[in-house]
Amino acid sequence: MKRRVVVIGIDGATWKVINRYESFLPAFQRLKEEGVWGVLETVYPPVTFTAWPSL
């Protein structure tokens, strides 16, 4: 069976913000507990139209 990958990105959200509101975001809490997560580095300038294509 093939494994599937889902990448979830929220523009402007940092782990600091997500962790602060984790109790209000049970889906994110479950994804962190059962999945794999990490921190990405941005590009310069760190704005939406240059950052997203670099993923």
C-alpha positions as CSV (number, residue, x, y, z in Angstrom):
1,M,0.0,0.0,0.0
2,K,1.3,3.4,-0.9
3,R,1.9,5.9,1.9
4,R,0.4,9.4,1.5
5,V,1.8,12.7,2.7
6,V,-0.2,15.8,3.5
7,V,1.5,19.1,4.0
8,I,-0.4,21.7,6.0
9,G,0.7,25.3,6.0
10,I,-0.9,28.3,7.6
11,D,0.4,31.6,6.3
12,G,1.7,33.7,9.2
13,A,1.2,31.1,11.9
14,T,4.2,30.2,14.0
15,W,4.5,27.2,16.3
16,K,4.6,29.7,19.2
17,V,1.0,30.8,18.2
18,I,-0.3,27.3,17.5
19,N,1.1,26.0,20.8
20,R,-0.4,28.9,22.7
21,Y,-3.9,28.1,21.4
22,E,-3.4,24.3,21.3
23,S,-6.4,23.7,23.7
24,F,-8.6,25.5,21.1
25,L,-7.1,23.6,18.2
26,P,-7.6,19.9,19.0
27,A,-7.0,18.9,15.4
28,F,-3.5,20.4,15.5
29,Q,-2.8,18.8,18.8
30,R,-3.7,15.4,17.4
31,L,-1.6,16.0,14.3
32,K,1.4,16.9,16.4
33,E,1.0,13.9,18.6
34,E,0.4,11.3,15.8
35,G,2.3,12.8,12.9
36,V,5.5,14.5,12.1
37,W,6.1,18.2,12.3
38,G,8.9,20.7,12.0
39,V,9.9,24.3,11.6
40,L,10.6,25.7,8.1
41,E,12.9,28.5,7.2
42,T,11.6,31.3,5.1
43,V,13.1,33.1,2.1
44,Y,13.9,36.8,1.7
45,P,11.8,38.8,1.6
46,P,9.6,36.8,4.0
47,V,6.3,37.5,2.3
48,T,3.6,35.2,1.0
49,F,4.3,35.4,-2.7
50,T,8.0,34.5,-2.4
51,A,7.7,32.0,0.5
52,W,5.0,29.6,-0.6
53,P,6.7,28.6,-4.0
54,S,9.9,27.9,-2.1
55,L,8.3,25.0,-0.2
